Amino acid sequence: MHSDKPTHFTDFDQHLFAEGKHFELYNKFGANITTDGVQFAVWAPNANFVSVIGDFNGWNREENPMCPSSVGVWTCNIKNCIKGAKYKFFIRSSKNGYEVEKADPYAKFAELRPNTASIVWNDKYKWQDKDWLSYRKAINWLKSPVSIYEVHFGSWQKKIEDNNRAFTYREMAEILPAYVKELGYTHVEFMPLTEFPYDGSWGYQTTGYFAPTSRYGTPEDFKYMIDIFHQKNIGVILDWVPAHFPTDQHGLSFFDGTHLFEHEDLQKGYHPDWQTLIFNYGRIEVRQFLINSAMTWLEEYHIDGLRVDAVASMLYLDYSRKYGEWTPNEYGENENLEAISFLKELNEVLFGKYPDILMIAEESTAFSGVSKPTFMGGLGFNMKWDMGWMHDTLEYLKRDPVHRKYHHHEITFRMVYAFTENYCVALSHDEVVHGKGSMLKKMPGDIWQQFANLRILYSYMFSIPGKKINFMGNEFAQNDEWNYNQSLDWHLLQWGEHQGIKKLTQDLNLIYKNERAFYETDFLSCGFEYINHTDSENSVISYLRKSEDMKEEILVLINFTPTPQIQYRTGINRSGSWKIIFNSDSTYYGGSNSGSFGYVKSDHYSLHERQYSVLLNLPPLGALYLKWEDQ
């Protein structure tokens, strides 16, 4: 036996771990390099034997046994182990003699799939993002522009000249931050880059909750890419998946011969939609594991926020289950009280240390208070996806314009609930896969109408209350729906119509970031006012966006039909001059250059219960933004 007793997992560490209050376990568990070798620690309370196996000991199960503690943590120190060594934990269960070789749940790095060993790793990366982090601390994101470009790393662009492979982290750092900057987005959001075995899961079936995937490089390479984003003043958000995990034998499932991380009860522990396992949120050790994972990405990788996946599936015991397939909680209801408690603790711990981050919930139900602070009874996120807006808006725009007047409520209903949560309006990857078609191909009509409809979709999205999320490829009207195995169709940018959508995206981001009326009151009802939401006959809506101090106003009018509205009159609150700062039908964006441009003057003709009004020419399938300038 060649293991030494380690000193890094102290009695105080054991005490904090047993209390469920140890939020620096990422520096204690797993493999940690010291001046005296590598110290290993793993939680396996139901094992009667655990050892470290690896390429440094010939994968010998007896060579490096570990010592157990009273809290179920096994530890050892191995002197002849160095950075880059491959290892696993060999575990023999005390319950049933079950034997298994497991990857390290706290591994910092892992072998490239299909191999599954963990890798001993540490890095000395020297960050250059001090200015960004200082800027971030001074920002109130609720009242600031947040426009997010969602990216699937492996399919954004391929190295065609190198066997069509994906870019590495360092290669991507040379092109993607500059592109996101060019488009005008404030943040990039990566679909999960936590280690995962199956490409077809897009990263949403995580096995390495502390390791960036080795598909694209090392942890240092990943940090370098984030650093470059920050140096260009672009925030980085990572998709993070605490809702479920895969059944792969080398992963968390049946870890020590028992259902350690997952519920033993299949009604709570198995997810029928994804054939995955569900964390046991009632175990303090599991909660610490997940909170420490989240903390690692914020602390070690300078991530600016997490988009938490599949929150709805966590909140409800009957999610995707039929009658008789779920057990009510102690109050006879369908809420998962343990998961709710966990999400609250997660947000309290993370915001307690990093109050300037974004915590965005992908949550699709009417669960109350998702984006409210926990002291107000909420879950503690600061933003939530608005799935209802996405569904209603796309259903409306899929319709032939001649039928839209009969479904006018689909485009106006959103404002009934718009300020009940801090909403992000998102057009995500989920809307352009599995036969749903690309954003462009969802739109009805001939090719001109498809592009015009797409322009008003984005014009509407950027002018209504809520932070913005748009999936890669949408910004230049990708023709085909997204395929995770293929690059985006960048060649489309040789065509004027596709260039026009990209220019539109750039200008909408610019307007959104420059106009206080468009971002200060994203979550405040005082910042929105319908002028006319009842003109179903013409399928036209008009509304005002206002800055928090009410000194700035922007009037938005959208014509959802291909019929130009000549001399269309709309009521307004203020007299004077209104500058048309945006016309989606401009030839610059690929339109027909119809509708009003320049300035319009108000007159004293009262309309829509307002003292003043203006006459405008609304372009076909077009949107206008007008900014009030003077008396």
Solvent accessible surface area in square Angstrom, and as a share of the most:
residue,aa,sasa,rsa
1,M,181,0.81
2,H,123,0.55
3,S,32,0.21
4,D,57,0.29
5,K,163,0.69
6,P,14,0.09
7,T,109,0.63
8,H,29,0.13
9,F,18,0.07
10,T,60,0.35
11,D,117,0.61
12,F,130,0.54
13,D,9,0.05
14,Q,35,0.16
15,H,100,0.45
16,L,45,0.22
17,F,4,0.02
18,A,52,0.41
19,E,99,0.45
20,G,6,0.05
21,K,115,0.49
22,H,8,0.03
23,F,40,0.17
24,E,90,0.40
25,L,0,0.00
26,Y,15,0.06
27,N,72,0.37
28,K,48,0.20
29,F,3,0.01
30,G,0,0.00
31,A,5,0.04
32,N,22,0.11
33,I,57,0.29
34,T,54,0.32
35,T,152,0.88
36,D,77,0.40
37,G,11,0.11
38,V,0,0.00
39,Q,14,0.06
40,F,0,0.00
41,A,0,0.00
42,V,3,0.02
43,W,14,0.05
44,A,0,0.00
45,P,50,0.31
46,N,31,0.16
47,A,11,0.08
48,N,89,0.46
49,F,36,0.15
50,V,0,0.00
51,S,0,0.00
52,V,0,0.00
53,I,0,0.00
54,G,0,0.00
55,D,75,0.39
56,F,36,0.15
57,N,21,0.11
58,G,62,0.59
59,W,99,0.35
60,N,67,0.34
61,R,91,0.33
62,E,100,0.45
63,E,49,0.22
64,N,2,0.01
65,P,18,0.11
66,M,10,0.04
67,C,58,0.35
68,P,86,0.54
69,S,33,0.21
70,S,113,0.73
71,V,34,0.20
72,G,9,0.09
73,V,0,0.00
74,W,17,0.06
75,T,16,0.09
76,C,0,0.00
77,N,4,0.02
78,I,0,0.00
79,K,121,0.51
80,N,99,0.51
81,C,4,0.03
82,I,128,0.65
83,K,84,0.36
84,G,34,0.33
85,A,8,0.06
86,K,78,0.33
87,Y,1,0.01
88,K,27,0.11
89,F,0,0.00
90,F,0,0.00
91,I,0,0.00
92,R,72,0.26
93,S,1,0.00
94,S,61,0.39
95,K,129,0.55
96,N,91,0.47
97,G,48,0.46
98,Y,58,0.22
99,E,79,0.35
100,V,7,0.04
101,E,60,0.27
102,K,1,0.00
103,A,17,0.13
104,D,5,0.03
105,P,7,0.04
106,Y,15,0.06
107,A,7,0.05
108,K,53,0.22
109,F,16,0.07
110,A,16,0.13
111,E,27,0.12
112,L,88,0.44
113,R,83,0.30
114,P,124,0.78
115,N,89,0.46
116,T,42,0.24
117,A,4,0.03
118,S,1,0.01
119,I,20,0.10
120,V,0,0.00
121,W,37,0.13
122,N,46,0.24
123,D,34,0.18
124,K,177,0.75
125,Y,47,0.18
126,K,160,0.68
127,W,55,0.19
128,Q,108,0.48
129,D,4,0.02
130,K,162,0.69
131,D,120,0.62
132,W,6,0.02
133,L,43,0.21
134,S,63,0.41
135,Y,106,0.40
136,R,12,0.04
137,K,155,0.66
138,A,88,0.69
139,I,39,0.20
140,N,78,0.40
141,W,17,0.06
142,L,62,0.31
143,K,80,0.34
144,S,14,0.09
145,P,24,0.15
146,V,0,0.00
147,S,0,0.00
148,I,0,0.00
149,Y,0,0.00
150,E,0,0.00
151,V,0,0.00
152,H,16,0.07
153,F,3,0.01
154,G,6,0.05
155,S,0,0.00
156,W,5,0.02
157,Q,50,0.22
158,K,29,0.12
159,K,47,0.20
160,I,138,0.70
161,E,139,0.62
162,D,64,0.33
163,N,144,0.74
164,N,75,0.38
165,R,82,0.30
166,A,22,0.17
167,F,18,0.07
168,T,47,0.27
169,Y,0,0.00
170,R,100,0.36
171,E,47,0.21
172,M,0,0.00
173,A,2,0.02
174,E,111,0.50
175,I,58,0.29
176,L,0,0.00
177,P,0,0.00
178,A,48,0.37
179,Y,23,0.09
180,V,0,0.00
181,K,102,0.43
182,E,87,0.39
183,L,0,0.00
184,G,11,0.10
185,Y,6,0.02
186,T,20,0.12
187,H,1,0.00
188,V,0,0.00
189,E,0,0.00
190,F,0,0.00
191,M,2,0.01
192,P,3,0.02
193,L,4,0.02
194,T,2,0.01
195,E,13,0.06
196,F,11,0.04
197,P,34,0.21
198,Y,139,0.53
199,D,50,0.26
200,G,20,0.19
201,S,15,0.09
202,W,35,0.12
203,G,0,0.00
204,Y,23,0.09
205,Q,42,0.19
206,T,1,0.01
207,T,18,0.10
208,G,10,0.09
209,Y,1,0.00
210,F,4,0.02
211,A,1,0.00
212,P,0,0.00
213,T,0,0.00
214,S,17,0.11
215,R,34,0.13
216,Y,20,0.07
217,G,21,0.20
218,T,37,0.22
219,P,1,0.01
220,E,31,0.14
221,D,24,0.13
222,F,0,0.00
223,K,14,0.06
224,Y,54,0.20
225,M,0,0.00
226,I,0,0.00
227,D,0,0.00
228,I,31,0.16
229,F,0,0.00
230,H,1,0.01
231,Q,89,0.40
232,K,75,0.32
233,N,88,0.45
234,I,1,0.01
235,G,0,0.00
236,V,0,0.00
237,I,0,0.00
238,L,0,0.00
239,D,0,0.00
240,W,1,0.00
241,V,1,0.01
242,P,0,0.00
243,A,2,0.01
244,H,4,0.02
245,F,1,0.00
246,P,6,0.04
247,T,71,0.41
248,D,48,0.25
249,Q,119,0.53
250,H,27,0.12
251,G,6,0.05
252,L,5,0.03
253,S,12,0.08
254,F,59,0.25
255,F,0,0.00
256,D,0,0.00
257,G,2,0.02
258,T,25,0.15
259,H,65,0.29
260,L,0,0.00
261,F,6,0.02
262,E,2,0.01
263,H,22,0.10
264,E,132,0.59
265,D,66,0.34
266,L,116,0.58
267,Q,58,0.26
268,K,65,0.28
269,G,0,0.00
270,Y,70,0.27
271,H,5,0.02
272,P,48,0.30
273,D,70,0.36
274,W,87,0.30
275,Q,110,0.49
276,T,0,0.00
277,L,19,0.09
278,I,20,0.10
279,F,0,0.00
280,N,25,0.13
281,Y,1,0.00
282,G,38,0.37
283,R,71,0.26
284,I,70,0.35
285,E,37,0.17
286,V,0,0.00
287,R,33,0.12
288,Q,1,0.00
289,F,3,0.01
290,L,0,0.00
291,I,1,0.00
292,N,0,0.00
293,S,0,0.00
294,A,0,0.00
295,M,6,0.02
296,T,7,0.04
297,W,1,0.00
298,L,6,0.03
299,E,58,0.26
300,E,62,0.28
301,Y,9,0.03
302,H,30,0.13
303,I,0,0.00
304,D,2,0.01
305,G,0,0.00
306,L,0,0.00
307,R,1,0.00
308,V,0,0.00
309,D,14,0.07
310,A,11,0.09
311,V,0,0.00
312,A,5,0.04
313,S,13,0.08
314,M,4,0.02
315,L,0,0.00
316,Y,40,0.15
317,L,15,0.07
318,D,40,0.21
319,Y,69,0.26
320,S,58,0.37
321,R,41,0.15
322,K,156,0.66
323,Y,213,0.81
324,G,53,0.51
325,E,75,0.33
326,W,58,0.20
327,T,65,0.38
328,P,63,0.40
329,N,23,0.12
330,E,144,0.64
331,Y,153,0.58
332,G,55,0.52
333,E,96,0.43
334,N,47,0.24
335,E,54,0.24
336,N,20,0.10
337,L,60,0.30
338,E,67,0.30
339,A,0,0.00
340,I,18,0.09
341,S,49,0.31
342,F,0,0.00
343,L,0,0.00
344,K,59,0.25
345,E,28,0.12
346,L,0,0.00
347,N,2,0.01
348,E,94,0.42
349,V,29,0.17
350,L,0,0.00
351,F,43,0.18
352,G,67,0.64
353,K,94,0.40
354,Y,36,0.14
355,P,104,0.65
356,D,14,0.07
357,I,1,0.00
358,L,0,0.00
359,M,0,0.00
360,I,0,0.00
361,A,0,0.00
362,E,25,0.11
363,E,1,0.00
364,S,65,0.42
365,T,47,0.27
366,A,105,0.81
367,F,26,0.11
368,S,97,0.62
369,G,12,0.11
370,V,0,0.00
371,S,3,0.02
372,K,62,0.26
373,P,49,0.31
374,T,31,0.18
375,F,174,0.73
376,M,123,0.55
377,G,56,0.54
378,G,1,0.01
379,L,1,0.01
380,G,10,0.09
381,F,3,0.01
382,N,25,0.13
383,M,0,0.00
384,K,8,0.03
385,W,3,0.01
386,D,3,0.02
387,M,40,0.18
388,G,33,0.32
389,W,1,0.00
390,M,23,0.10
391,H,104,0.46
392,D,33,0.17
393,T,2,0.01
394,L,7,0.04
395,E,59,0.26
396,Y,0,0.00
397,L,0,0.00
398,K,86,0.37
399,R,69,0.25
400,D,72,0.37
401,P,9,0.05
402,V,97,0.56
403,H,95,0.42
404,R,0,0.00
405,K,62,0.26
406,Y,148,0.56
407,H,51,0.23
408,H,13,0.06
409,H,115,0.51
410,E,24,0.11
411,I,1,0.01
412,T,17,0.10
413,F,103,0.43
414,R,5,0.02
415,M,32,0.14
416,V,112,0.64
417,Y,42,0.16
418,A,3,0.02
419,F,55,0.23
420,T,79,0.46
421,E,8,0.04
422,N,23,0.12
423,Y,18,0.07
424,C,0,0.00
425,V,0,0.00
426,A,5,0.04
427,L,0,0.00
428,S,1,0.01
429,H,4,0.02
430,D,41,0.21
431,E,16,0.07
432,V,6,0.03
433,V,6,0.03
434,H,145,0.65
435,G,70,0.67
436,K,100,0.42
437,G,19,0.18
438,S,3,0.02
439,M,3,0.01
440,L,0,0.00
441,K,100,0.42
442,K,19,0.08
443,M,4,0.02
444,P,23,0.14
445,G,50,0.48
446,D,88,0.46
447,I,95,0.48
448,W,83,0.29
449,Q,41,0.18
450,Q,23,0.10
451,F,6,0.03
452,A,0,0.00
453,N,0,0.00
454,L,0,0.00
455,R,2,0.01
456,I,0,0.00
457,L,0,0.00
458,Y,2,0.01
459,S,0,0.00
460,Y,7,0.03
461,M,0,0.00
462,F,4,0.02
463,S,0,0.00
464,I,3,0.01
465,P,1,0.01
466,G,1,0.01
467,K,0,0.00
468,K,1,0.00
469,I,0,0.00
470,N,2,0.01
471,F,2,0.01
472,M,3,0.01
473,G,1,0.01
474,N,5,0.03
475,E,0,0.00
476,F,0,0.00
477,A,1,0.01
478,Q,19,0.09
479,N,42,0.21
480,D,90,0.46
481,E,55,0.25
482,W,14,0.05
483,N,60,0.31
484,Y,59,0.23
485,N,89,0.46
486,Q,105,0.47
487,S,29,0.18
488,L,9,0.04
489,D,32,0.16
490,W,52,0.18
491,H,109,0.49
492,L,11,0.05
493,L,37,0.19
494,Q,118,0.53
495,W,139,0.49
496,G,48,0.46
497,E,76,0.34
498,H,11,0.05
499,Q,68,0.30
500,G,2,0.02
501,I,0,0.00
502,K,32,0.14
503,K,63,0.27
504,L,0,0.00
505,T,2,0.01
506,Q,43,0.19
507,D,38,0.19
508,L,1,0.01
509,N,0,0.00
510,L,97,0.48
511,I,22,0.11
512,Y,1,0.00
513,K,67,0.28
514,N,99,0.51
515,E,21,0.09
516,R,66,0.24
517,A,0,0.00
518,F,1,0.01
519,Y,33,0.13
520,E,26,0.12
521,T,0,0.00
522,D,1,0.01
523,F,26,0.11
524,L,60,0.30
525,S,73,0.47
526,C,66,0.40
527,G,0,0.00
528,F,24,0.10
529,E,44,0.20
530,Y,41,0.16
531,I,11,0.05
532,N,21,0.11
533,H,79,0.35
534,T,97,0.56
535,D,22,0.12
536,S,38,0.24
537,E,121,0.54
538,N,50,0.26
539,S,1,0.01
540,V,1,0.01
541,I,1,0.00
542,S,1,0.01
543,Y,1,0.00
544,L,0,0.00
545,R,0,0.00
546,K,27,0.11
547,S,0,0.00
548,E,70,0.31
549,D,68,0.35
550,M,67,0.30
551,K,141,0.60
552,E,45,0.20
553,E,7,0.03
554,I,0,0.00
555,L,0,0.00
556,V,0,0.00
557,L,1,0.01
558,I,0,0.00
559,N,1,0.00
560,F,1,0.00
561,T,17,0.10
562,P,51,0.32
563,T,80,0.47
564,P,61,0.39
565,Q,26,0.12
566,I,119,0.60
567,Q,104,0.46
568,Y,27,0.10
569,R,60,0.22
570,T,0,0.00
571,G,0,0.00
572,I,0,0.00
573,N,54,0.28
574,R,50,0.18
575,S,29,0.18
576,G,12,0.11
577,S,8,0.05
578,W,0,0.00
579,K,75,0.32
580,I,15,0.08
581,I,45,0.23
582,F,7,0.03
583,N,6,0.03
584,S,0,0.00
585,D,1,0.01
586,S,18,0.12
587,T,85,0.49
588,Y,116,0.44
589,Y,16,0.06
590,G,28,0.27
591,G,10,0.10
592,S,62,0.40
593,N,79,0.40
594,S,38,0.24
595,G,22,0.21
596,S,17,0.11
597,F,94,0.39
598,G,39,0.37
599,Y,124,0.47
600,V,23,0.13
601,K,140,0.59
602,S,20,0.13
603,D,55,0.28
604,H,137,0.61
605,Y,125,0.48
606,S,73,0.47
607,L,53,0.27
608,H,49,0.22
609,E,183,0.82
610,R,39,0.14
611,Q,110,0.49
612,Y,33,0.13
613,S,0,0.00
614,V,0,0.00
615,L,64,0.32
616,L,1,0.01
617,N,47,0.24
618,L,3,0.01
619,P,0,0.00
620,P,14,0.09
621,L,1,0.01
622,G,1,0.01
623,A,0,0.00
624,L,0,0.00
625,Y,1,0.00
626,L,0,0.00
627,K,48,0.20
628,W,38,0.13
629,E,80,0.36
630,D,67,0.35
631,Q,161,0.71
